[in-house]
Amino acid sequence: MAAIGNDVFFAGISDINRRLRSREFTAEELARAFAVRLAQLGPRYNALALALEQEAIRKGKEVDKDLKIERFRGPLQGIPYGVKDLLSYKGRPTTWGARPYAGQVFDFNATVIDKLDAVGAVLTGKLAMVELAGGGGYRLASASLTGPGLNPWDRTRWAGGSSSGSAAAVAAGLVAFAIGSETSGSIVTPASYCGVTALRPTYGLVSRHGAMALSWTLDKLGPFARSAEDCGRILQAMAGGDSKDPGSAGKSFYYTPQYERPVKELKVGYAAVDFADRAEEPARPAFQTALAALKETGITLVETRLPQFPYGPIASAIMAAEQGSIFEPLITSGKVNGLADAAQIAGLKASLEVPAKDYLKAMRLRRIIQEKLTGLFTQVDVLLAPGRPGPATPLDQPLDRGGFQPAGPAPPGLQGLVQAGNLAGLPALVLPCGFAGNLPVALQIVGLPFSENLLLALGREFQTRTDWHKKRPPEV
Amino acid sequence: MKLTRRELAAVVSATAVAAAQTEPRAPVPADELQIARNRLTANGDLLAQQEVPMATEPAFQFKA
């Protein structure tokens, strides 16, 4: 039996796949090694919801049979991965990170799991999350069935939410990649805090069939991985039309960044203030270094502002109205009281009272936002901002009191880009870009709908010039 | 509606189980709900200040 070296747990997908094909180790050995590592180390970060060791080993054996007869299924064949516990996996618990759903079992797989299974990826476990993806507005990192998501870079810090386990598991080398979800920041935030590359796809590009619904018009599924290139390869396997998802765009995705315009021709919209006064002080040197590295790719930075809208309240109104309807049975039955976070419980209860006029107004404003942002993209190719203004917050810091505010007056910059991007269904790529002390910080690049290849081309170019995405947390 | 003793026992038992399942781990203070309601109201007030052309339709996804 071949020993799986520690470097394999942090290797990229192409590298692992090449080593599998060259028989350096078998898929079964790889599946076992990753599954055991996830089961052993996952609890250290409260990242594990459900270990699937036996299933992973069985799948590994299947992959070995395929490889033996040279039935190659692409770069994800034999690659161990995890999914956020909001995706249904046939016959095993799907808790949505919430105590009232601790015993929930579905009799079908989420489409994404079936698609990844078809290309030979090996599911080794389900990963922890903020309860019900945090839609009610949680106060504390502890708002989860599995406890607060701990950051592999510093376990006194939060891993971010709501895809806490997905980001932490990739950062700690417990899976080669993971699937998470975003309604309004749940991929961008944990990827930024944990220092991993992640992609929020265009709304509708990836089927959400079998995923917990929090907001039908905002929910998206996306990958956390080691690099932009890995994200592209995973997205290719995940994407595609699905009649079981009413929001499906009916489009496929092929990872072909080489056919995009040369990076040096790109106009990148940004606001200098986002990397200075609107960034937390310890993060500013890293952001400045990252900007310099980006400039070296030949891009042109263009000072830009977002159209002025109350993006946060608009997104909140939509989420509240939709989640209120989705979770009405939970709320009216009183089972909502079994959740861990008092603010989340109250937020869900109040969500039943959103007036129709507010929801409709928010959805009409959303149409205007979509048009305005499309107009903005006639002046720039992509938008650039910090993923978060600073590094991961301490575990006990209240999360519902508003984010970092600059000391003095500062122009708005691209504030609200996360909510604006989600409202307009835009894709975003998160790229680790340095450290504030011992904690990672990241950039987000946002583009037009279905411009994933452009974002990935820029991300790939950035990552050929930097190695922040290759850094490993201590003690792993 | 008449219930046999066996049916009554089943109902009482099911109610007890449901009550146990729904029992909050910690009581949610009444003002938490008021805070959440106030936030929604403030959101609504902010949205009301935004002007939207009458012809603008909501950004729903619906295909016939």
Interface residues (C-beta under 8 A of the other chain):
Chain A: R99 P100 G136 G137 G204 W216 T217 P246 G247 F309 P310 P313 I314 S316 A317 A320 S333 G334 K335 N337 G338 A340 A342 A343 I345 A346 G347 K349 A350 S351 E353 V354 P355 K357 D358 L360 K361 A362 M363 R364 L365 R366 R367 I368 Q370
Chain B: Q21 T22 E23 P24 R25 A26 V28 P29 E32 L33 I35 A36 R37 R39 L40 A42 N43 G44 L46 L47 A48 Q50 V52 T56 E57 P58 A59 F60 Q61
